[in-house]
């Protein structure tokens, strides 16, 4: 059965710029996200460059990762930066109390993080430890990283191998203050934020974007309280509020639902639940429009993605999960939503980059595979820094299961810096293809790009068969002035319209 949908792109309007940092990645000291996933050490038999594994580096370079967030997450609120500097064999071994109680030899610390970001050409987002740190510890870390003069901390950085100060692009004070970051109320956190932000000083013109830890899921009280209680003053800034939303097939934190071998009801509920993010964004942005009409404060979804039950045999604290064509759909519909609200959402981080939750890359010792989510992020590269364009979708009958219904087609359009027009499409239906007629108000000869689809709902790549789900080239010419592309069931497509 083929459904039909019409898409009109209004090329006469210009929407907000889609900040490339919407494509940010999160790397936390969690499971095999950093150790093994990124860092194997110089003496490893896994081919590496100064300790960073070559295969993962190459895959991430190809992905044009614009931004890296580190060291957590929950881990950030127990991270003491001094543990991760100086000769590696002298660094303390600490316990990762959040994630499996395993030891961390701190081989990956501040210098390694900046070196890694530098190799990828990514901007950096560091999350300071509000939970168990102090303003003094935070201020010293900032001085260590950004001071250029002869202070003892600047000299210490130099003696540890880095001459010039580093540039910090984003700085957050605390993470999930409502939960693992200290189980705080919004009022209490707002006071702490003002206190700490006052002492978050950096040297020279190194002025990071300052982020306050906000709410999650449907919460709006964090946005409301922070905007009401944190004023802009000469001594302190709050440039953005972060928000977290994880997609669980069941919506239930006791039993999330499986990554593989799930029924259609969970295909549907995963997409249904992920689409709720649009309401959560709208509700928070409505408050921001009222309290910050000049749009001075951003709304950053700095943790998002799917969170399934941990696979059998895996450490429950490591949050390792497989990634299927369903995850590709989740990635695509979220990115389409972020594009639409790009005015305030100028940064986001999918959780997480390697081996954790909705990862781009999975590794098993020396083996590596690219997930369907990786492919979506790669297909969407043309949207980084492009100008979003208004889009109207007509005729979509929707995909329903039981009483609920979701749109079959999710889409976004943008014009890149060279003037090229791009369209991203996703078909959420697991069995029905859709023909999409594209209208731009002017003559389009063809759609050309790539298509990602698969037969099974849980189609995924394995270390044995790493290319089960991978994009294929797609091209369709207009006929009699009409351009129609065919979106298979369960698919993501990104095309340039010439
Ligand atoms: O991404 C995993 C965890 O999810 C993060 O550490 C935390 O911020 C969130 O609860």
Boltz pocket constraint, residues with backbone or C-beta under 6 A from the ligand:
constraints:
  - pocket:
      binder: B
      contacts: [[A, 28], [A, 72], [A, 73], [A, 74], [A, 75], [A, 175], [A, 176], [A, 303], [A, 351], [A, 352], [A, 357]]
      max_distance: 6.0
